[in-house]
Amino acid sequence: MNLSNHFNHPKEVENLPKCDANYVPLSPITFLHRAATVNADCTSIVYGDTRYTWKQTYDRCHRLASALRSLNISKNNVVSVLAPNVPAMYKMHFAVPMAGAVLNPINTLLDAKNVAAILHHPEAKAFFVDHQFIPRARDALKHLVSPPFVVSIVDRETPTGARLGELEYERLIAVGDPMRGHFMVEEEWDPIALNYTSGTTSAPKGVVYSHRGAYLSTLSLFLQWEVRAGPIYLWTLPMFHCNGWTFTWGVAARGGTNVCIRVTKPAEIYRAIAAHAVTHMCCAPTVLGMIVEARPDERAPLPNTAYGLTEATGPALVCEWLEGWDRLGARARAKMKARQGVSVLSLADASVVDPVTFARVPRDGRSVGEIALRGSSVMKGYYKDVEATSKAFIDGWFLTGEVAVVHGDGYIEIKDRAKDVIISGGENISSVEVEGVLCGHAKVVEAEVVAMPHKHWGETPCAFVVVKGEVVEEEIMRHCRENMARFMVPKKVVLVKGGLPKTSTGKVRKLELRVISKSIAREEEEEEEEARKKIHEQAVAVSRL
């Protein structure tokens, strides 16, 4: 048999046409069509006594998209929304891009001035406001010269009669045409969402997601987290945070049920889990702490780690559990689970590199570098900020600012943020490691460590800890001395009552803690200086006797 004849026509392979039948731009809004077809009569959304099926959700999203287009919302216009985890917020994740526009979910914990800044920066054309936030939205609009048109979202479950503007969410859906709502995505690189970072280390930036990146991130997350068909997902993670880590689109992809709750409180969480047999939920550490520390009257009988950032469309690394780890002891298993892990599938590569040479660090669990990512789920860039975008993308990598090591099995473990490493007498101290030891104390609920100025060592660790029960500073210090190298032991432990200061996404405000630590250092230095003066005065007095 002459095989050469089978390889003599490379042009026939090259010239195979790309057409509507074999090429469709990647977009997560296609998940809604599938859910409405495959899971039409299955429950899509639960909110109090309100229920929707996937067929109804599909119809309502089409109607809303149609209504938006009739209001001259066109391709790449920004539509902002200020709302908690309610059905309207969920549906806008499909309806807004179905209209060709870009969804901008606003952090519900921001004040009016910051809300106004986010509306102004992308020149939002429409602003949807839940009745709960109408007073704040009204104040925000006063700061704008050219405000967007406003649509009020009225809650069927808890009607208040509050309105802002002439338009109302349900009325828009009622007048929308379900046959004319769907804008066809022609380019998968087009923007689908605009999310602003929390700004803990710098001014908030507008992170732009593409349809392609959002689609791939959704598939990656659900595959690696082994989410099967029909999950029942409880919305404890804010939908404004990285679009709910893409679970907004992913629950549709798997034909699951979204259990929406307006307020993230222990009693509501326990009630929802018990009532709906919740299978999945995502929580910030603060929310997990609330659940664990819930009062007996807030609990209900129940049925039977990942690392990410806004710029990576949510999760970037996942600690995939290896079978052999099940045979380890509890402490060893916890240590393995604490690793951030390996890259999500939507990334082409995730590594730890030397921030100067960009060479990969050895897989020895000791050599530190910066986590660097590349892949389709990485953001398009920062909106209207060319300088910040160029600084973020260097030598083919997106640099995260996280200091980490790589273990022999390829699993990445974060040691600190680059800005949080404490350099004491020439020794690098990982604040994360010190925090880990502090949290090992039975009475410590939460701990944060920052650098405190020191006249001899340059800086030393200062620990802020939230405790339960009776405990004194010396007890915590003794625990540290027994469990870490002496140079890592905090020189000061501050016992905090009422919790640490946090951003709206649950991150500790380390800048505030640094200000406090500097104040503590100044006070201690002044006290030492005053003590030295007294000793000197006493010595002089004795010499005169």
TORTOR-959151 format. One record per residue (C-alpha): x, z, y. Coordinates in Angstrom, 2 decimals. Each point is the difference from the previous one (the first is absolute). Example, Ala and Ser with C-alpha at 12.3 -4.5 7.8 and 13.67 -1.06 7.14 Angstrom:
2
+---------+---------+---------+
:       X :       Z :       Y :
+---------+---------+---------+
:   12.30 :    7.80 :   -4.50 :
:    1.37 :   -0.66 :    3.44 :
+---------+---------+---------+
//
This chain:
545
+---------+---------+---------+
:       X :       Z :       Y :
+---------+---------+---------+
:    0.00 :    0.00 :    0.00 :
:    1.37 :   -1.01 :    3.37 :
:   -0.54 :    3.00 :    2.27 :
:    1.61 :   -1.69 :    2.99 :
:   -3.23 :   -1.89 :    0.71 :
:   -1.70 :    3.31 :    0.72 :
:    2.43 :    0.83 :    2.82 :
:    0.43 :   -3.33 :    1.75 :
:   -2.78 :    0.37 :    2.55 :
:    0.71 :    3.02 :    2.24 :
:   -1.95 :   -1.61 :    2.83 :
:   -3.19 :    0.27 :   -2.03 :
:    0.45 :    3.77 :   -0.02 :
:    0.88 :    0.15 :    3.69 :
:   -2.93 :   -2.13 :    1.05 :
:   -2.72 :    2.06 :   -1.67 :
:   -2.46 :    0.56 :    2.85 :
:   -0.95 :    3.29 :    1.57 :
:   -3.74 :    0.01 :    0.53 :
:   -2.96 :    2.32 :    0.51 :
:   -0.37 :    0.30 :   -3.77 :
:    3.50 :    1.32 :   -0.70 :
:    1.01 :    1.71 :    3.23 :
:   -1.93 :    2.68 :    1.90 :
:    1.72 :    2.14 :    2.65 :
:    0.44 :    3.57 :   -1.23 :
:   -2.34 :    2.45 :    1.74 :
:   -1.55 :    3.31 :   -1.12 :
:   -3.39 :   -1.05 :    1.36 :
:   -0.34 :   -2.16 :   -3.14 :
:   -0.34 :    3.25 :   -1.96 :
:   -3.41 :    0.58 :    1.57 :
:   -1.35 :   -3.33 :   -1.25 :
:    1.17 :    0.84 :   -3.51 :
:   -1.58 :    3.46 :    0.11 :
:   -3.29 :   -1.48 :    1.22 :
:    0.08 :   -2.50 :   -2.85 :
:    1.33 :    2.07 :   -2.90 :
:   -1.27 :    3.45 :    1.04 :
:   -3.03 :   -1.02 :    2.07 :
:   -2.30 :    2.87 :   -0.96 :
:    2.70 :    2.67 :   -0.33 :
:    0.20 :    2.69 :    2.68 :
:    2.56 :   -0.91 :    2.64 :
:   -0.46 :    2.84 :    2.51 :
:   -1.37 :    3.54 :   -0.22 :
:   -0.48 :    2.01 :    3.17 :
:   -2.31 :    2.98 :   -0.18 :
:   -3.34 :   -1.41 :   -1.15 :
:    0.95 :   -3.54 :    1.04 :
:    0.91 :   -2.52 :   -2.73 :
:    1.10 :   -3.63 :    0.11 :
:    0.71 :   -2.48 :   -2.79 :
:    2.78 :   -2.56 :    0.19 :
:   -2.58 :   -2.76 :    0.51 :
:   -1.45 :    1.90 :    2.97 :
:    3.45 :    0.73 :    1.41 :
:    0.94 :   -3.67 :   -0.25 :
:   -3.19 :   -1.01 :    1.82 :
:    0.46 :    2.57 :    2.77 :
:    3.64 :   -0.96 :    0.56 :
:   -1.00 :   -3.66 :    0.34 :
:   -2.70 :    0.92 :    2.48 :
:    2.37 :    2.11 :    2.09 :
:    2.63 :   -2.75 :   -0.02 :
:   -2.63 :   -2.48 :    1.14 :
:   -1.12 :    2.31 :    2.80 :
:    3.59 :    0.46 :    1.18 :
:    0.53 :   -3.75 :    0.20 :
:   -3.23 :   -0.38 :    1.97 :
:    1.52 :    2.47 :    2.50 :
:    2.98 :   -2.38 :    0.46 :
:    2.35 :    1.95 :   -2.24 :
:    2.38 :   -2.71 :   -1.16 :
:    3.20 :   -0.39 :   -2.01 :
:    2.62 :    2.68 :    0.66 :
:   -2.18 :    1.97 :    2.43 :
:    0.49 :    3.74 :   -0.51 :
:   -3.01 :    2.12 :   -0.98 :
:    0.64 :    3.74 :    0.31 :
:   -1.97 :    2.73 :   -1.75 :
:   -0.05 :    3.76 :    0.54 :
:   -1.82 :    1.54 :   -2.96 :
:    0.49 :    2.42 :   -2.91 :
:   -0.25 :   -1.01 :   -3.65 :
:   -3.59 :   -1.24 :    0.15 :
:   -1.53 :   -3.18 :   -1.51 :
:    0.27 :   -1.94 :    3.27 :
:    3.75 :    0.63 :    0.15 :
:    0.37 :   -1.25 :   -3.56 :
:   -2.02 :   -3.16 :    0.51 :
:    1.92 :   -0.94 :    3.14 :
:    3.12 :   -0.43 :   -2.15 :
:   -1.71 :   -3.10 :   -1.37 :
:   -2.37 :   -1.07 :    2.77 :
:    2.57 :   -0.14 :    2.79 :
:    2.51 :   -2.27 :   -1.82 :
:   -2.95 :   -2.00 :   -1.38 :
:   -0.73 :   -0.82 :    3.65 :
:    3.62 :   -1.11 :    0.43 :
:    0.87 :    3.03 :    2.10 :
:    2.59 :    2.78 :   -0.38 :
:   -1.14 :    3.53 :   -0.88 :
:    1.48 :    2.86 :    2.01 :
:   -1.04 :    3.39 :   -1.45 :
:    0.77 :    2.74 :    2.54 :
:    1.17 :    3.46 :   -0.96 :
:   -3.01 :    2.27 :    0.49 :
:    2.16 :    2.96 :    1.07 :
:    1.47 :   -1.72 :    3.04 :
:   -1.09 :    1.09 :    3.47 :
:   -1.78 :   -2.29 :    2.47 :
:    3.18 :   -1.05 :    1.77 :
:    1.68 :   -1.13 :   -3.22 :
:   -3.16 :   -1.78 :   -1.18 :
:   -0.04 :   -1.86 :    3.32 :
:    3.66 :   -1.00 :   -0.44 :
:   -0.72 :   -1.44 :   -3.46 :
:   -3.00 :   -1.94 :    1.30 :
:    2.06 :   -1.34 :    2.91 :
:    3.15 :   -1.04 :   -1.86 :
:   -1.55 :   -2.69 :   -2.28 :
:   -2.77 :   -0.79 :    2.55 :
:   -2.73 :    0.95 :   -2.45 :
:   -3.08 :   -2.17 :    0.44 :
:   -2.47 :    2.27 :   -1.81 :
:   -0.08 :    3.76 :   -0.53 :
:   -2.16 :    1.59 :   -2.72 :
:   -0.56 :    3.73 :    0.53 :
:   -1.54 :    2.52 :   -2.37 :
:   -2.50 :    2.33 :    1.71 :
:    2.31 :    2.97 :   -0.67 :
:    2.66 :   -1.45 :    2.31 :
:   -2.15 :   -1.38 :    2.81 :
:    1.11 :    2.63 :    2.59 :
:    3.67 :   -0.78 :   -0.69 :
:   -0.61 :   -3.75 :    0.01 :
:   -1.87 :    0.23 :    3.29 :
:    2.95 :    1.82 :    1.57 :
:    2.43 :   -2.55 :   -1.46 :
:   -1.91 :   -2.94 :    1.46 :
:    0.33 :    1.50 :    3.49 :
:    3.75 :   -0.66 :   -0.20 :
:   -0.46 :   -3.75 :   -0.59 :
:   -0.31 :   -2.67 :    2.67 :
:   -1.40 :   -2.56 :   -2.47 :
:   -1.72 :    1.99 :   -2.76 :
:   -1.22 :   -1.66 :   -3.22 :
:   -3.69 :   -0.17 :   -0.81 :
:   -1.13 :    3.08 :   -1.90 :
:   -2.07 :    0.33 :   -3.17 :
:   -1.43 :    3.40 :   -0.97 :
:   -0.02 :    1.03 :   -3.67 :
:   -3.01 :    2.21 :   -0.65 :
:    0.10 :    2.16 :   -3.12 :
:   -3.11 :   -0.18 :   -2.16 :
:    0.93 :    3.28 :   -1.68 :
:    0.47 :    2.01 :    3.19 :
:   -1.81 :   -1.81 :    2.84 :
:    0.76 :    1.40 :    3.46 :
:   -1.48 :   -2.63 :    2.29 :
:    3.38 :   -0.41 :    1.72 :
:    0.75 :   -3.51 :    1.26 :
:    2.75 :   -1.73 :    1.95 :
:   -0.58 :   -3.50 :    1.32 :
:   -2.91 :   -2.30 :   -0.77 :
:    1.03 :   -1.16 :   -3.47 :
:   -0.60 :    1.89 :   -3.24 :
:    1.60 :   -0.55 :   -3.42 :
:   -3.17 :   -0.22 :   -2.12 :
:   -1.70 :   -2.34 :    2.48 :
:    2.97 :   -2.37 :   -0.16 :
:   -0.29 :   -0.09 :   -3.79 :
:   -3.74 :   -0.64 :    0.28 :
:    0.45 :   -3.06 :    2.24 :
:    3.05 :   -1.39 :   -1.84 :
:   -0.36 :   -3.09 :   -2.18 :
:    1.30 :    0.70 :   -3.55 :
:    0.53 :   -3.74 :   -0.53 :
:    2.31 :   -0.45 :    2.98 :
:    2.16 :    3.08 :   -0.02 :
:    3.09 :   -0.98 :   -1.97 :
:    3.01 :   -1.36 :    1.87 :
:    2.25 :   -1.86 :   -2.43 :
:    3.57 :    1.27 :    0.07 :
:    2.18 :   -3.08 :    0.41 :
:    3.39 :    1.70 :    0.30 :
:    0.85 :    3.11 :   -2.01 :
:    2.64 :    0.95 :    2.57 :
:   -2.76 :    0.54 :    2.57 :
:   -0.49 :    3.64 :    1.09 :
:   -2.70 :    2.07 :   -1.67 :
:    0.61 :    3.46 :    1.45 :
:    1.77 :    1.77 :    2.85 :
:    0.96 :    3.64 :   -0.65 :
:    1.81 :    2.25 :    2.43 :
:    2.68 :    2.34 :   -1.32 :
:   -0.34 :    3.73 :    0.56 :
:    3.04 :    0.07 :    2.27 :
:    1.68 :    3.18 :   -1.31 :
:    3.49 :   -1.28 :    0.82 :
:   -0.79 :   -2.65 :    2.64 :
:   -2.85 :   -1.54 :    1.96 :
:   -2.84 :   -1.35 :   -2.21 :
:    0.48 :   -3.64 :   -0.98 :
:   -2.62 :   -2.55 :   -0.98 :
:    0.73 :   -1.01 :   -3.59 :
:   -1.44 :   -3.39 :   -0.93 :
:   -1.07 :   -0.74 :   -3.61 :
:   -0.52 :   -3.49 :   -1.38 :
:   -2.77 :   -1.05 :   -2.40 :
:    2.71 :   -0.77 :   -2.56 :
:    1.74 :    3.35 :    0.35 :
:   -3.26 :    1.95 :   -0.21 :
:   -1.09 :   -1.94 :   -3.10 :
:    3.27 :    0.52 :   -1.86 :
:    0.23 :    3.66 :    1.00 :
:   -3.49 :    0.61 :   -1.36 :
:    0.75 :   -1.57 :   -3.37 :
:    3.36 :    1.75 :   -0.21 :
:   -1.46 :    3.43 :    0.72 :
:   -2.87 :   -0.27 :   -2.46 :
:    2.17 :   -1.42 :   -2.78 :
:    2.74 :    2.61 :    0.26 :
:   -2.45 :    2.86 :    0.40 :
:   -1.79 :   -1.35 :   -3.07 :
:   -3.40 :   -0.04 :    1.71 :
:   -2.46 :   -1.34 :   -2.55 :
:   -3.27 :   -1.80 :    0.65 :
:   -2.72 :    2.05 :    1.66 :
:    1.98 :    2.82 :    1.64 :
:   -1.91 :    2.62 :    1.98 :
:    2.11 :    0.51 :    3.09 :
:   -0.44 :    2.94 :    2.38 :
:    0.91 :   -0.75 :    3.60 :
:    2.10 :    3.00 :    1.01 :
:    2.75 :   -2.25 :    1.37 :
:   -0.98 :   -1.37 :    3.43 :
:   -0.86 :   -3.69 :   -0.05 :
:    1.83 :   -0.31 :    3.33 :
:    3.25 :    0.94 :   -1.77 :
:    1.60 :   -3.24 :   -1.29 :
:   -3.54 :   -1.27 :   -0.70 :
:   -0.43 :    2.85 :   -2.45 :
:    3.17 :   -1.06 :   -1.85 :
:   -1.89 :   -3.24 :   -0.80 :
:   -2.54 :    1.90 :   -2.13 :
:   -2.60 :   -1.41 :    2.40 :
:    0.54 :   -3.43 :   -1.55 :
:    1.16 :    1.23 :   -3.42 :
:   -3.19 :    1.83 :   -0.97 :
:   -1.82 :   -3.32 :    0.46 :
:    2.61 :   -1.77 :   -2.12 :
:   -0.78 :    2.35 :   -2.90 :
:   -3.77 :    0.16 :    0.61 :
:    0.14 :    3.74 :    0.60 :
:   -1.97 :    2.47 :    2.07 :
:    1.02 :    1.31 :    3.43 :
:   -1.06 :    3.61 :    0.49 :
:    0.02 :    0.51 :    3.77 :
:    0.08 :    3.39 :    1.71 :
:   -0.06 :    0.51 :    3.76 :
:    2.03 :    3.22 :    0.08 :
:    2.98 :    0.78 :   -2.22 :
:   -0.65 :    3.64 :   -0.84 :
:    0.50 :    1.84 :   -3.32 :
:   -3.71 :    0.58 :   -0.63 :
:   -0.82 :   -3.68 :    0.62 :
:    2.84 :   -1.16 :   -2.24 :
:   -0.97 :    2.28 :   -2.90 :
:   -3.66 :   -0.94 :    0.35 :
:    0.76 :   -3.73 :   -0.01 :
:    2.32 :    0.20 :   -3.01 :
:   -2.53 :    1.99 :   -2.00 :
:   -3.02 :   -2.09 :    1.01 :
:    1.52 :   -3.46 :   -0.55 :
:    2.66 :    0.56 :   -2.69 :
:    2.74 :   -1.25 :    2.31 :
:    2.92 :   -1.65 :   -1.81 :
:    2.40 :   -0.66 :    2.88 :
:    0.84 :    1.35 :    3.43 :
:    2.98 :    0.03 :    2.37 :
:    0.94 :    3.03 :    2.08 :
:    2.59 :    1.01 :    2.53 :
:    1.86 :    3.20 :   -0.96 :
:   -2.10 :    1.93 :    2.51 :
:   -3.24 :   -1.06 :   -1.72 :
:    1.39 :    0.90 :   -3.42 :
:    0.87 :    3.39 :    1.43 :
:   -3.56 :    0.42 :    1.25 :
:   -1.35 :   -0.78 :   -3.47 :
:    2.35 :    2.42 :   -1.74 :
:   -0.64 :    2.79 :    2.51 :
:   -3.80 :   -0.51 :    0.11 :
:   -2.14 :    3.13 :   -0.07 :
:   -2.07 :    0.68 :   -3.15 :
:   -3.22 :   -0.83 :    1.86 :
:    1.43 :   -3.42 :    0.96 :
:    0.83 :   -0.98 :   -3.57 :
:   -2.20 :   -1.69 :   -2.59 :
:    0.36 :   -0.51 :   -3.78 :
:    1.88 :   -3.24 :   -0.59 :
:   -0.23 :   -2.50 :   -2.89 :
:    2.60 :   -0.97 :   -2.23 :
:   16.61 :   -5.94 :   11.27 :
:    0.38 :   -2.67 :    1.81 :
:    2.03 :   -0.79 :    3.18 :
:   -1.09 :   -2.44 :    2.65 :
:   -0.12 :   -0.82 :    3.67 :
:   -2.22 :   -1.98 :    2.31 :
:    2.53 :   -2.83 :    0.28 :
:   -0.14 :   -0.59 :   -3.78 :
:   -3.82 :   -0.20 :   -0.17 :
:   -0.08 :    3.52 :   -1.39 :
:    1.78 :    0.83 :   -3.28 :
:    3.47 :   -1.50 :   -0.45 :
:    1.36 :    2.09 :   -2.89 :
:   -1.85 :    1.53 :   -2.93 :
:    1.26 :    2.55 :   -2.52 :
:   -1.04 :   -1.76 :   -3.20 :
:   -0.16 :    2.61 :   -2.73 :
:    2.31 :   -0.65 :   -2.94 :
:   -1.07 :    1.02 :   -3.49 :
:    3.07 :    2.09 :   -0.71 :
:   -0.72 :    2.28 :    2.97 :
:   -2.97 :    1.53 :   -1.84 :
:    2.45 :    1.83 :   -2.28 :
:    1.75 :    1.71 :    2.91 :
:   -0.73 :    3.53 :    1.13 :
:   -2.38 :    0.64 :    2.91 :
:    2.77 :    0.46 :    2.58 :
:    1.83 :   -3.14 :   -1.13 :
:   -3.23 :   -2.03 :    0.04 :
:   -0.72 :    1.17 :    3.54 :
:    3.49 :   -1.06 :    1.04 :
:   -0.54 :   -3.49 :   -1.41 :
:   -3.42 :   -0.31 :    1.61 :
:    1.50 :    0.96 :    3.36 :
:    1.94 :   -3.27 :    0.06 :
:   -1.53 :   -2.78 :    2.07 :
:    0.79 :   -2.46 :   -2.80 :
:    0.25 :   -3.77 :   -0.28 :
:   -1.35 :   -2.81 :    2.16 :
:   -3.62 :   -1.05 :   -0.03 :
:   -0.60 :   -3.43 :   -1.52 :
:   -0.74 :   -1.69 :    3.32 :
:    3.59 :    0.58 :    1.13 :
:    2.76 :   -2.37 :   -1.03 :
:    2.53 :    2.80 :    0.25 :
:    0.39 :    3.63 :    1.01 :
:    3.45 :    1.51 :    0.18 :
:    2.12 :    2.66 :    1.63 :
:    2.70 :   -1.58 :    2.13 :
:    2.85 :    1.04 :    2.23 :
:   -1.52 :   -0.36 :    3.51 :
:    3.25 :   -1.50 :    1.32 :
:    1.17 :   -2.37 :   -2.75 :
:   -3.40 :   -0.46 :   -1.73 :
:    1.74 :    0.36 :   -3.35 :
:   -2.13 :    1.69 :   -2.67 :
:    1.02 :    3.59 :   -0.71 :
:    1.05 :    0.93 :   -3.56 :
:   -2.67 :    1.22 :   -2.43 :
:    1.52 :    3.45 :   -0.30 :
:   -2.67 :    2.22 :    1.59 :
:    2.57 :    1.15 :    2.60 :
:    0.96 :   -2.91 :    2.24 :
:   -2.39 :   -0.11 :    2.94 :
:   -1.19 :   -2.98 :    1.98 :
:   -3.13 :   -1.33 :    1.68 :
:   -3.04 :   -1.35 :   -1.85 :
:   -0.31 :   -3.73 :    0.65 :
:   -2.91 :   -2.24 :   -0.99 :
:   -0.75 :   -3.70 :   -0.21 :
:   -3.12 :   -1.77 :   -1.18 :
:   -3.36 :   -1.45 :    0.92 :
:   -1.66 :    3.39 :    0.52 :
:    2.36 :    0.87 :    2.84 :
:   -1.68 :   -0.38 :    3.39 :
:    0.14 :   -3.20 :    2.03 :
:    1.54 :    2.01 :    2.82 :
:   -0.87 :    2.25 :    2.93 :
:   -2.70 :   -1.37 :    2.29 :
:    1.35 :   -1.07 :    3.43 :
:    3.36 :    1.67 :   -0.75 :
:    2.68 :   -2.56 :   -0.81 :
:    2.85 :    2.48 :    0.53 :
:   -1.35 :    2.60 :   -2.44 :
:   -0.74 :   -2.73 :   -2.56 :
:    3.53 :   -1.39 :    0.19 :
:    1.45 :    3.48 :   -0.43 :
:   -2.17 :    0.65 :   -3.05 :
:    0.95 :   -3.23 :   -1.81 :
:    3.76 :   -0.17 :   -0.54 :
:    1.96 :   -2.12 :   -2.45 :
:   -3.11 :   -0.88 :   -1.99 :
:   -1.16 :    3.62 :   -0.32 :
:   -2.58 :    2.26 :    1.61 :
:    1.76 :    3.31 :    0.64 :
:   -2.31 :    3.00 :   -0.39 :
:    2.13 :    2.75 :    1.52 :
:   -0.26 :    2.07 :   -3.19 :
:    3.23 :    1.45 :   -1.44 :
:   -0.01 :   -0.14 :   -3.81 :
:    1.98 :   -0.23 :   -3.22 :
:   -0.48 :   -2.13 :   -3.12 :
:    0.13 :    1.64 :   -3.42 :
:    1.47 :   -1.62 :   -3.09 :
:   -3.44 :   -1.17 :   -1.15 :
:   -0.53 :   -1.85 :    3.29 :
:   -2.49 :    2.52 :    1.40 :
:    0.38 :    0.69 :    3.71 :
:   -0.20 :    3.52 :    1.38 :
:   -0.36 :    0.70 :    3.71 :
:    2.35 :    2.60 :    1.40 :
:   -1.04 :   -0.13 :    3.63 :
:   -0.83 :   -2.16 :    2.97 :
:    3.15 :   -1.23 :    1.69 :
:   -0.94 :    1.92 :    3.15 :
:   -0.63 :    3.21 :   -1.94 :
:    3.36 :    0.40 :   -1.77 :
:    1.67 :    3.20 :    1.21 :
:    3.78 :   -0.17 :    0.52 :
:    1.41 :    3.52 :   -0.11 :
:    3.77 :    0.43 :    0.29 :
:    0.51 :   -3.53 :   -1.31 :
:   -2.31 :    0.52 :   -3.00 :
:   -3.15 :   -2.11 :   -0.35 :
:   -3.05 :    2.11 :   -0.83 :
:   -3.21 :   -1.59 :   -1.25 :
:   -2.96 :    1.69 :    1.63 :
:   -2.15 :   -1.25 :   -2.90 :
:    2.16 :    1.84 :   -2.55 :
:   -0.15 :    3.23 :    1.98 :
:   -3.78 :   -0.37 :    0.33 :
:   -0.24 :   -0.50 :   -3.76 :
:    1.77 :    3.28 :   -0.67 :
:   -2.12 :    1.82 :    2.57 :
:   -3.20 :   -1.28 :   -1.63 :
:    1.27 :    1.40 :   -3.29 :
:   -0.70 :    3.49 :    1.33 :
:   -3.30 :    1.29 :   -1.35 :
:   -1.29 :    1.02 :    3.43 :
:    0.98 :   -3.15 :    1.92 :
:   -2.86 :   -2.44 :    0.49 :
:    1.80 :   -2.51 :    2.19 :
:    3.47 :   -0.38 :    1.50 :
:    1.75 :   -2.22 :    2.54 :
:    3.68 :    0.09 :    0.91 :
:    1.58 :   -1.32 :    3.20 :
:    3.40 :    0.20 :    1.63 :
:    0.71 :    2.94 :    2.29 :
:    2.99 :   -0.15 :    2.42 :
:    2.92 :    2.25 :   -0.91 :
:    3.07 :    0.57 :    2.17 :
:    2.42 :    0.14 :   -2.96 :
:   -1.51 :   -2.40 :   -2.59 :
:   -1.66 :   -2.47 :    2.35 :
:   -3.38 :    0.50 :   -1.65 :
:   -1.48 :    2.01 :   -2.83 :
:   -3.33 :   -0.04 :   -1.90 :
:   -2.98 :    1.75 :    1.53 :
:   -2.98 :    0.44 :   -2.33 :
:   -3.65 :    0.24 :    0.97 :
:   -2.10 :    1.30 :   -2.89 :
:   -3.68 :    0.64 :   -0.54 :
:   -0.47 :    2.90 :   -2.40 :
:   -2.81 :    1.76 :   -1.81 :
:   -0.11 :    3.75 :   -0.42 :
:    2.52 :    2.45 :    1.39 :
:    3.56 :   -1.29 :    0.29 :
:    2.94 :    0.59 :    2.32 :
:    2.73 :   -2.35 :    1.20 :
:    2.72 :    1.71 :   -2.02 :
:   -1.92 :   -0.59 :   -3.24 :
:   -0.04 :   -3.74 :    0.67 :
:    3.67 :    0.01 :    1.01 :
:    0.95 :    1.81 :   -3.24 :
:   -1.91 :   -2.62 :   -2.02 :
:    1.99 :   -2.73 :    1.76 :
:    3.36 :    1.67 :   -0.57 :
:   -0.78 :    0.27 :   -3.71 :
:   -1.05 :   -3.64 :   -0.39 :
:    2.19 :   -2.16 :    2.22 :
:    3.53 :   -0.41 :    1.31 :
:    0.87 :    2.51 :    2.72 :
:    0.55 :   -2.64 :    2.69 :
:   -3.55 :   -1.28 :   -0.57 :
:   -1.71 :    3.37 :    0.45 :
:   -2.14 :    0.05 :    3.18 :
:    1.47 :    2.19 :    2.71 :
:   -3.49 :    0.72 :    1.22 :
:   -3.38 :    0.18 :   -1.77 :
:   -3.12 :   -0.07 :    2.17 :
:   -3.16 :    1.27 :   -1.68 :
:   -2.92 :   -2.11 :    1.26 :
:   -3.63 :    1.07 :    0.03 :
:   -2.82 :   -2.53 :    0.10 :
:    2.00 :   -3.00 :   -1.22 :
:    2.66 :   -2.32 :    1.36 :
:   -0.71 :   -2.45 :    2.84 :
:   -0.96 :   -3.38 :   -1.46 :
:   -0.77 :   -3.54 :    1.04 :
:   -3.38 :   -1.58 :   -0.68 :
:    1.29 :   -1.40 :   -3.30 :
:    1.21 :    3.38 :   -1.26 :
:    3.69 :   -0.34 :    0.86 :
:    1.71 :    3.07 :    1.41 :
:    0.97 :   -0.38 :    3.66 :
:    3.71 :    0.64 :   -0.41 :
:    0.69 :   -0.73 :    3.66 :
:   -2.01 :    3.09 :    0.93 :
:    1.85 :    2.07 :   -2.57 :
:    3.35 :   -1.22 :    1.37 :
:   -0.99 :    1.15 :    3.48 :
:   -0.85 :    3.44 :   -1.39 :
:    3.27 :    0.17 :   -1.98 :
:    2.01 :   -0.80 :    3.15 :
:   -1.83 :    2.74 :    1.84 :
:    0.78 :    2.44 :   -2.84 :
:    3.68 :   -1.00 :    0.12 :
:    0.16 :    0.59 :    3.76 :
:   -1.67 :    3.39 :   -0.31 :
:    2.35 :    1.10 :   -2.78 :
:    3.03 :   -1.21 :    1.96 :
:   -1.20 :    1.91 :    3.08 :
:   -0.53 :    3.11 :   -2.12 :
:    3.52 :   -0.33 :   -1.47 :
:    1.45 :   -0.46 :    3.46 :
:   -1.87 :    3.06 :    1.24 :
:    1.26 :    2.02 :   -3.00 :
:    3.58 :   -1.10 :    0.69 :
:   -0.33 :    1.07 :    3.63 :
:   -1.23 :    3.43 :   -1.04 :
:    2.85 :    0.42 :   -2.50 :
:    2.49 :   -1.05 :    2.69 :
:   -1.49 :    2.42 :    2.52 :
:    0.16 :    2.81 :   -2.55 :
:    3.61 :   -0.84 :   -0.84 :
:    0.92 :    0.04 :    3.69 :
:   -1.76 :    3.33 :    0.47 :
:    1.86 :    1.52 :   -2.96 :
:    3.37 :   -1.24 :    1.30 :
:   -0.60 :    1.81 :    3.28 :
:   -0.52 :    3.37 :   -1.66 :
+---------+---------+---------+
//
